[in-house]
Amino acid sequence: MTSTALVITDTNGEKNDFKTFLTNRNIKADSHSNTSTAFEAFRTKRYRYVLVSMDNLHENPIEIIANIRRIETELGLQPTRLLAGGHHGQPSDTEMKEYQICGLIRFHHM
């Protein structure tokens, strides 16, 4: 059975980077470029992972992560494995602990 990850990014380049990363690990990507559809999907489906781009152009990625954690609390869910990724941005050590971000994915292009 293939695991599924919710991917939240508003840039096409990162969407492709995340998809490649997940495909190489036999994980299906459910990509969303806006938070309203992403949050609705998170409320109605169960994901093994959530990946949030730290380079989102239109919305603050830490606020996106905080909202995912709030939805989990509202629904009585255990924290989902959450990964932050991107080319430039990354959460602080404090944010990593506060929001239980379990890992970082860094993308580098030549």
C-alpha positions in Angstrom: 0.0 0.0 0.0 1.4 3.4 -1.0 1.5 6.1 1.6 0.2 9.6 0.7 1.6 13.0 1.6 -0.2 16.3 1.6 2.1 18.8 -0.2 1.4 22.5 0.3 3.4 24.8 -2.0 2.5 27.7 -4.3 5.5 27.4 -6.7 5.6 24.9 -9.5 9.3 24.2 -9.2 9.0 23.1 -5.6 5.9 21.1 -6.4 8.0 19.1 -8.9 10.9 18.8 -6.4 8.5 17.5 -3.7 6.9 15.1 -6.1 10.3 13.7 -7.2 11.4 13.4 -3.5 8.2 11.5 -2.7 8.1 9.3 -5.8 11.6 8.1 -5.1 10.3 6.9 -1.7 7.1 5.3 -3.1 4.9 8.0 -1.5 2.0 9.5 -3.5 1.8 13.3 -3.5 -1.5 15.2 -3.1 -0.4 18.7 -4.0 -2.2 21.9 -3.2 -1.2 25.4 -4.1 -3.6 27.2 -1.8 -4.3 26.6 1.9 -8.1 26.5 1.7 -8.1 23.4 -0.4 -5.1 21.9 1.5 -6.9 22.4 4.9 -10.1 20.9 3.5 -8.2 17.9 2.2 -6.4 17.5 5.5 -9.8 17.6 7.4 -11.3 14.9 5.2 -8.4 12.5 4.3 -5.6 10.9 6.4 -2.1 11.5 5.3 1.1 9.8 6.5 3.1 13.0 5.9 2.6 16.7 5.4 5.2 18.7 3.4 5.1 22.5 3.6 7.3 24.7 1.4 9.2 27.2 3.4 9.5 29.3 0.2 5.7 29.9 -0.3 5.2 33.3 -1.9 1.7 34.1 -0.8 1.2 32.6 2.7 3.4 32.3 5.7 4.6 28.7 6.0 4.8 28.8 9.8 1.1 29.9 9.9 0.3 27.0 7.5 2.0 24.6 9.8 0.3 26.1 12.9 -3.1 25.7 11.2 -2.3 22.0 10.4 -1.5 21.4 14.1 -4.7 23.2 15.1 -6.9 21.1 12.8 -5.3 17.9 14.3 -6.2 19.2 17.8 -9.8 20.0 16.7 -10.2 16.6 15.2 -8.5 14.7 18.1 -5.7 13.4 15.8 -2.2 12.5 16.7 0.5 14.8 15.1 1.2 13.9 11.5 4.8 13.6 10.4 5.5 17.1 9.1 8.4 18.1 6.9 9.5 21.6 5.8 11.3 22.0 2.6 12.5 24.5 0.1 15.4 26.2 -1.5 15.9 29.2 0.8 13.7 29.3 3.9 13.8 27.0 6.9 12.1 27.1 10.3 14.0 28.1 13.4 15.0 25.6 16.0 12.2 27.0 18.3 9.6 26.5 15.5 10.9 23.0 14.8 10.2 22.0 18.4 7.0 24.0 18.9 5.3 22.7 15.8 6.9 19.2 15.9 8.5 19.5 12.5 10.3 16.2 12.1 12.6 17.1 9.3 13.9 19.5 6.6 14.2 18.9 2.9 16.7 21.1 1.1 16.5 21.4 -2.7 19.6 22.5 -4.7 19.6 23.1 -8.4 22.7 23.6 -10.5 
